[in-house]
Each structure stands twice: as C-alpha cells, then as structure tokens.
Amino acid sequence: MPARFSLPDAARRHPITLPDGSPHVGTVHLKAVIDHPRFVVGDYTYASDFDPPEDWAARLAPYLFPFSQESLSIGKFCQIAHGVRFIGSSANHAMDGLTTYPFTVFDPDAMTGYQPDTRDTTIGHDVWLGYGAMVLPGARIGNGVIVGAGSVVRGAIPNYAIVTGNPAKVVRMRLSEDVIARLNALAWWDWPAERIAAARPALEAGDVGALERLAP
C-alpha cells in the first residue's frame, strides 16, 4: 500500500527527492533561497534551472536591485521553468524625452532616487511559467495562469488563462467562469499543508465540488 502523501517541508531548499534518495539540486523552493528586500515569494513556489545559480534572485530578476523602487511578488505553489526572467521596472529607460540614453545613471549627484518606471510586478498563486518565458515590467498575472514557453508577458492576464506568444495573448481559458470564481473563493493555496495534501485527488482530477467539501 503506498505511503500517505504529504507535502515537502516548505522551508526545504530542494523539494524533490530522486528515486535514489538524492535531492534534485536544480529545483529549489524559492522562499528558502531568496533573501532580497524587493522580492516576495510564497510557500511551495519552486524554480528549476539546468545550471543552478548561487543567487536565484539575480538569475530570475537581474534588474531588481535592493535599492529598486518596485517589487516583484510571486504567490504560492507557482512553478517556474528554466530560463524564465522577470524584467523589473528598474530596467526601463525614460521615454518622454528626445533620447532614451540614461544620462542620469552616470551622474552621482542626480542618481539617488532616480527611476523612470516604478510599477510592481505581481504573479498570482498556482501559476506555471514555461521554459524561457519573459515577464515585462508591471505585468499582473492572475491565479492559475499557464504561460507558454518563450512567451513575453505584459499587462494584466486574467485568472486561469493560457497565454502564449510575443506579446502573450490568451489562447483559451482553462476553466469556466463559475469554477474560476469558486476556486478563488476557496483559495486552497492558503489551506494548512495537511489539508492540501488530502485534497490532492480533487485538485488533480479537476473536481471543484470535492475540493469544496474538503474546505476548512
């Protein structure tokens, strides 16, 4: 009889254990490896990389600095594939003048507090970002979204949409409006770990009624 399923410890650096008992070192719980004042990440969100970095924050969001005026917020239970990048607002140049050349960044007296774009980037819960996806400054990705490999995402993406392309466009919705509303109301990602583990069959089967019966 198979052992009862339980979620890995949310604080564990490497959440995947291979059949030989060793950890999959290319996959990490981001909350366990990121210590950055402008980067917020929820429990159980993981990232994978074929060349695991020492600094996961710098790999995923190379333009997000401790002194940046924007933030990057990623919800719980997100799945981030190799090559995903978040291009924060700190990367943007001023575009209202006659040139986009950033003279100010070469002027120490004027540089303090200078940032033409301060929009935050927010990723909801249970979002799957496919291989090589790029998320542009100020993007707002809803819960349950699937972002196709190589997509370039900007603006607002509705809950439970599948988006692909450059710029990323909605290919279809994953679920009906009724089911989406019920899932957002349930907010299963906020449940205790033991209850989420018990809800695994309902979650994997797409049975929202069964999930509702398991709600705290």
DRENZA-363923 format. One line per 10 residues: their letters; for each residue x, y, z of N, C-alpha, C. Coordinates in pm, whole numbers, plus 50000, padded with zeros to 5 digits. Each point is the difference from the previous one (the first is absolute). Layout:
BEGIN
a) X,Y,Z,X,Y,Z,X,Y,Z; ...
This chain:
BEGIN
mparfslpda) 50085,49881,50000,49915,50119,50000,50089,50124,50000; 49976,50096,49909,50087,50118,49995,49989,50083,50127; 50111,50064,50034,50001,50085,50118,49907,50119,49980; 49947,50049,50110,49912,50117,49994,50079,50120,49951; 49943,50073,49905,50070,50114,49942,50007,50116,50098; 50113,50066,50001,50014,50124,50076,50085,50096,49920; 49974,50127,50015,50080,50101,49931,50139,50007,50062; 50101,50032,49920,50132,50021,50059,49998,50124,50089; 50091,50006,50092,50013,50117,50086,50019,50124,49913; 49917,50101,50021,50008,50122,49918,50133,50070,50016
arrhpitlpd) 50071,49973,50110,50129,50065,50024,50116,49920,49942; 49972,49883,49942,50107,49917,49945,50053,50063,49872; 50131,50008,49989,50061,50062,49881,49965,49922,49874; 50023,49869,50001,49975,49916,49883,49878,49912,50027; 49884,50032,49942,49877,49928,50034,49985,49865,49932; 50079,49971,49895,49985,49875,49925,50110,49902,50043; 49957,49881,50041,50093,49892,50032,49994,49896,49889; 50113,49971,49940,50008,49904,49890,49988,49856,50052; 49972,49903,49912,49984,49861,50044,50117,49944,50080; 50122,50051,49974,50116,49950,50075,50017,50069,50134
gsphvgtvhl) 49905,50089,50033,50004,50068,50129,50073,50133,49999; 50063,50035,49889,50073,50126,49992,49906,50114,49961; 50035,50124,50037,49915,50113,49962,50022,50040,49855; 49896,50052,49938,50014,50058,49866,50052,50142,50019; 50130,50018,49984,50064,50127,50037,49963,50114,49906; 49942,49969,49884,49961,50105,49908,49863,50058,50027; 49933,49951,50104,49868,50051,50036,50002,50046,50145; 49950,50121,50024,50001,50056,50135,49866,50063,50035; 49965,49992,50127,49894,50085,50054,50057,50142,50007; 49941,50092,49926,50060,50134,49992,50003,50071,50135
kavidhprfv) 49898,49977,50081,49997,50069,50129,50119,49961,50087; 50054,49880,49976,50112,49952,50080,50134,50054,49953; 50004,50057,49880,50130,50041,49944,50009,50149,49968; 49890,50071,50009,50003,50143,49963,49991,50087,50125; 50096,50088,50013,50002,50100,50107,50023,50135,49933; 49893,50064,49962,50007,50123,49921,49888,50092,50045; 50029,50127,50030,49897,50089,50055,49888,50034,49904; 50019,49979,49869,49898,50037,49901,49937,49879,49933; 50031,49881,50048,49956,49875,49937,49922,49921,50106; 49869,49984,49978,49914,49928,50094,49948,49875,49931
vgdytyasdf) 50010,49886,50068,49956,49874,49939,49928,49915,50103; 49895,49930,49955,49918,49920,50089,50051,49858,50019; 49941,49931,50098,50036,49862,50030,49977,49908,49881; 50086,49902,49988,49990,49891,49901,50023,50043,49855; 50023,50125,49976,50038,50042,49865,50143,49953,49974; 50018,49934,49886,50133,49949,49968,50047,50050,49864; 50131,49998,49983,50063,50032,49871,50099,49889,49967; 50014,49974,49870,50097,49900,49954,50097,50064,49902; 50124,49955,50003,50101,50052,49909,50100,49890,49970; 50038,49986,49872,50097,49898,49963,50141,50036,50048
dppedwaarl) 50021,50126,50030,50129,50048,50052,49970,50080,50126; 49973,49933,50112,49952,50069,50120,50096,50110,50045; 49948,50121,50022,50086,50111,50040,50024,50004,50150; 50098,50077,50040,50019,50030,50141,49895,50100,50046; 49971,50097,49914,49906,50107,50034,49876,49986,49912; 49896,49939,50056,49878,49976,49922,49926,50129,49970; 50004,50096,50089,49932,50127,49975,50062,50071,49880; 50133,50002,49993,50068,50065,49889,49977,49926,49869; 49989,49868,50006,49976,49922,49878,49859,50029,49946; 49902,49998,50087,49861,50016,49956,49964,50144,49969
apylfpfsqe) 50051,50093,50080,49963,50141,49985,50126,50085,50001; 50077,49999,49890,50133,50063,50000,49999,50151,50015; 49887,50066,49975,49995,50145,50012,49936,50046,50131; 49967,49906,50087,49938,50035,50128,50111,50014,50104; 50026,50124,50040,50109,50029,50093,49943,50030,50139; 50080,49987,50105,49952,50034,50133,49948,50143,50011; 50055,50091,49918,49957,50140,50003,49889,50030,49900; 49953,49900,49926,49892,50022,49904,49875,50051,50071; 49921,50077,49927,49878,50056,50059,49877,49914,49972; 50016,49896,49918,49889,49908,49975,50025,49868,50073
slsigkfcqi) 49898,49915,50001,50014,49868,50061,49953,49893,49904; 50045,49878,50024,49954,49882,49928,49935,49909,50103; 49873,49968,49978,49926,49915,50094,49949,49877,49926; 50035,49883,50050,49958,49872,49941,49924,49923,50107; 49882,49950,49965,49915,49931,50095,50048,49860,50036; 49910,49923,50058,50029,49864,50046,49978,49898,49887; 50072,49889,50010,49983,49885,49910,50023,50034,49853; 50085,50098,49973,50034,50031,49860,50113,49908,49954; 50007,49980,49869,50096,49908,49940,50075,50077,49891; 50130,50017,50020,50079,50088,49914,50107,49917,49930
ahgvrfigss) 49991,49992,49869,50090,49916,49922,50133,50069,49972; 50095,49922,49950,50131,50051,49962,49986,50116,49900; 50082,50101,50022,50006,50111,49904,49898,50109,50019; 49911,49987,50096,49902,50107,50025,50074,50122,50055; 49959,50119,49953,50058,50125,50048,49890,50101,50028; 50018,50073,50110,49912,50110,50035,50077,50130,49976; 49956,50077,49902,50069,50125,49965,49933,50112,50078; 50054,50032,50116,49937,50098,50087,50003,50141,49944; 49922,50086,50064,49988,50139,49954,50132,50075,50006; 50092,49956,50085,50131,50065,50007,50077,49991,49870
anhamdgltt) 49961,49908,49913,50068,49985,49871,49958,50106,49899; 49887,50066,50023,49946,50092,49900,50074,50133,49997; 50011,50056,49880,50055,50134,49979,49885,50099,49985; 50027,50125,50032,49901,50105,49976,49975,50012,49850; 49874,50014,49962,49965,50003,49857,49928,50128,49959; 49993,50099,50090,49925,50122,49970,50085,50108,49935; 50130,49986,50003,50087,50103,49944,50036,49974,49855; 50102,50068,49954,50045,49984,49862,50097,49883,49983; 50046,49945,50113,50090,49885,49998,49962,49906,50113; 50033,49874,49984,49980,49904,50109,50131,49976,50076
ypftvfdpda) 50108,50069,49962,50128,49977,50066,49990,50042,50147; 50040,49912,50094,49981,50028,50143,50112,50084,50059; 50010,50126,49959,50107,50086,50051,50005,50002,50153; 49885,49997,50064,49993,50016,50145,50075,49890,50074; 50002,49880,49946,50067,49892,50073,50152,50019,50003; 50051,50091,49919,50143,50030,50000,50031,50129,50077; 49899,50053,50069,50013,50124,50076,49972,49969,50147; 50104,49978,50081,49979,49961,50140,49914,50099,50078; 50008,50128,49967,49923,50100,50074,49850,49991,49971; 49964,49947,49885,49858,49993,49962,49942,49860,50008
mtgyqpdtrd) 50086,49902,50020,49956,49861,49988,49912,49953,50116; 50022,50052,50120,49925,49954,50117,49850,50019,49980; 49928,49890,50014,49854,50006,49988,49949,50004,49858; 50092,50001,49903,49958,50009,49860,49952,49864,49950; 49877,49995,49950,49947,49880,49935,49877,50040,49920; 50010,50001,49867,49888,50047,49917,49874,49916,50013; 50015,49872,50031,49886,49908,50006,50005,49927,50134; 49891,50006,50077,50000,49937,50132,49887,49898,50016; 49948,49950,49889,49889,49904,50008,50046,49867,50061; 49918,49947,50090,50026,49868,50057,49958,49891,49901
ttighdvwlg) 50060,49884,50013,49962,49882,49923,49942,49898,50097; 49882,49948,49969,49933,49907,50091,49959,49873,49926; 50029,49887,50062,49963,49869,49949,49908,49936,50104; 49887,49948,49957,49905,49940,50092,50046,49865,50053; 49904,49921,50048,50029,49867,50055,49980,49893,49892; 50074,49890,50013,49983,49883,49913,50017,50038,49853; 50102,50079,49972,50031,50043,49863,50116,49916,49946; 49987,49955,49877,50107,49924,49934,50061,50087,49891; 50128,50033,50019,50075,50080,49903,50093,49906,49924; 49974,49982,49870,50073,49903,49919,50140,50046,49963
ygamvlpgar) 50074,49907,49944,50141,50017,49963,50024,50131,49924; 50089,50081,50054,50043,50120,49930,49899,50113,49994; 49894,49992,50077,49902,50109,50000,50063,50127,50058; 49956,50115,49948,50050,50129,50047,49881,50083,50047; 50011,50051,50122,49894,50081,50059,50048,50144,50006; 49929,50089,49933,50043,50139,49987,49956,50085,50119; 50059,50120,50015,49970,50085,50114,49851,50029,50014; 49952,49989,50124,49861,50036,50029,49899,49894,49964; 50043,49882,49956,49904,49894,49966,49924,49958,50125; 49874,49961,49978,49914,49954,50110,49935,49869,49952
igngvivgag) 50054,49890,50047,49957,49868,49957,49910,49940,50106; 49880,49960,49961,49901,49949,50095,50029,49859,50049; 49914,49951,50087,50014,49865,50054,49979,49896,49890; 50071,49888,50012,49975,49887,49912,50037,50018,49855; 50076,50102,49968,50036,50028,49860,50110,49903,49954; 49994,49962,49873,50108,49927,49935,50061,50092,49895; 50131,50022,50011,50073,50082,49903,50085,49907,49915; 49973,49997,49870,50069,49909,49910,50148,50031,49987; 50077,49899,49963,50145,50014,49983,50032,50113,49903; 50096,50084,50039,50046,50107,49913,49907,50119,49990
svvrgaipny) 49893,50002,50075,49905,50111,49991,50058,50125,50065; 49952,50116,49954,50039,50129,50057,49872,50064,50054; 49994,50014,50132,49876,50038,50067,50006,50145,50044; 49896,50074,49968,49985,50138,50047,49856,50022,50041; 49977,50103,50082,49863,50036,50037,49934,49897,50091; 49867,50003,50001,49921,49914,50088,49958,49873,49928; 50019,49886,50065,49958,49870,49948,49893,49946,50094; 49882,49964,49948,49890,49957,50088,50027,49865,50065; 49934,49977,50114,50011,49874,50071,49972,49881,49909; 50083,49898,50011,49980,49871,49932,49998,50011,49848
aivtgnpakv) 50074,50096,49946,50017,50010,49855,50125,49923,49958; 50002,49954,49876,50121,49947,49937,50044,50103,49898; 50125,50047,50014,50050,50103,49909,50127,49951,49932; 50017,50039,49874,50121,49967,49925,50034,50115,49907; 50125,50002,49954,50040,50092,49896,50068,50126,50048; 50034,50086,49904,50065,50129,50026,49933,50108,49915; 49921,50086,50065,49964,49999,50142,49905,49886,50032; 50004,49952,50124,49915,49888,50040,49853,50037,49991; 49923,49913,49938,49856,50019,49986,49928,49877,50054; 49876,50021,50044,49921,49890,50054,49962,49904,49888
vrmrlsedvi) 50041,49874,50014,49964,49895,49905,49863,49944,50036; 49982,49973,50127,49871,49955,50050,50000,50011,50151; 49883,49988,50059,49988,49994,50145,50004,49854,50043; 50064,49973,50110,50012,49863,50048,49869,49947,50056; 49922,50088,50061,49880,49958,50072,49887,50098,49972; 49879,49959,50036,49883,50088,49983,50005,50113,50102; 49925,50107,49974,49996,50113,50093,49951,49956,50137; 49903,49908,50003,49947,49952,50128,50108,49928,50080; 50073,49910,49936,50103,49925,50071,50113,50093,50045; 50037,50095,49917,50104,50096,50037,49960,50077,50125
arlnalawwd) 49876,50047,50004,49952,50074,50116,50002,49913,50126; 49961,49874,49985,49998,49909,50115,50141,49971,50050; 50094,49983,49907,50139,49975,50041,50061,50120,50070; 49975,50119,49948,50053,50119,50065,49939,50019,50138; 49872,49964,50015,49935,50010,50131,50059,49897,50097; 50030,49881,49950,50058,49895,50085,50143,50035,50043; 50077,50062,49909,50140,50035,50028,50073,49883,50067; 49996,49883,49934,50056,49879,50060,50148,50015,50034; 50068,50088,49928,50144,50019,50023,50030,50058,50138; 49897,50053,50067,50017,50052,50135,49965,49898,50108
wpaeriaaar) 49952,49883,49961,49962,49899,50098,50124,49943,50070; 49979,49936,50116,50113,49930,50065,50056,49891,49908; 50128,49974,50013,50066,49905,49911,49934,49862,50003; 49958,49956,50118,49939,49867,50011,49869,49993,49922; 49924,50108,50002,49872,50000,49928,50024,50007,49849; 50099,50076,49958,50033,50004,49857,50043,49862,49952; 50082,49932,50080,50043,49865,49962,49880,49907,49987; 49904,50011,50091,49880,49916,49993,49914,50035,49880; 50010,50124,49953,49920,50046,49885,50066,49968,49867; 50116,49937,50003,50071,49971,49875,49913,49928,49896
paleagdvga) 49924,49894,50035,49918,49934,49898,49899,50095,49935; 49935,50085,50079,49902,50094,49944,50069,50103,49911; 50115,50048,50042,50073,50099,49921,50046,49942,49867; 50052,49878,50003,50052,49939,49877,49888,49955,49907; 49884,49967,50058,49887,49954,49918,49916,50114,49946; 50025,50121,50047,49919,50114,49956,49861,49998,50058; 49984,49943,50120,49868,49985,50062,49980,50111,50103; 49945,50113,49956,49986,50114,50091,49899,49971,50110; 49899,49919,49972,49904,49963,50103,50065,49924,50113; 50085,49902,49965,50072,49925,50102,50093,50091,50078
lerlap) 50062,50095,49931,50089,50094,50068,49922,50085,50099; 49881,50044,49962,49917,50080,50090,49963,49921,50125; 49978,49870,49986,49963,49919,50116,50117,49982,50097; 50120,50025,49952,50119,49988,50085,50042,50132,50062; 49932,50107,49966,50040,50133,50047,49994,50008,50152; 50094,50073,50060,49999,50015,50147,49872,50065,50049
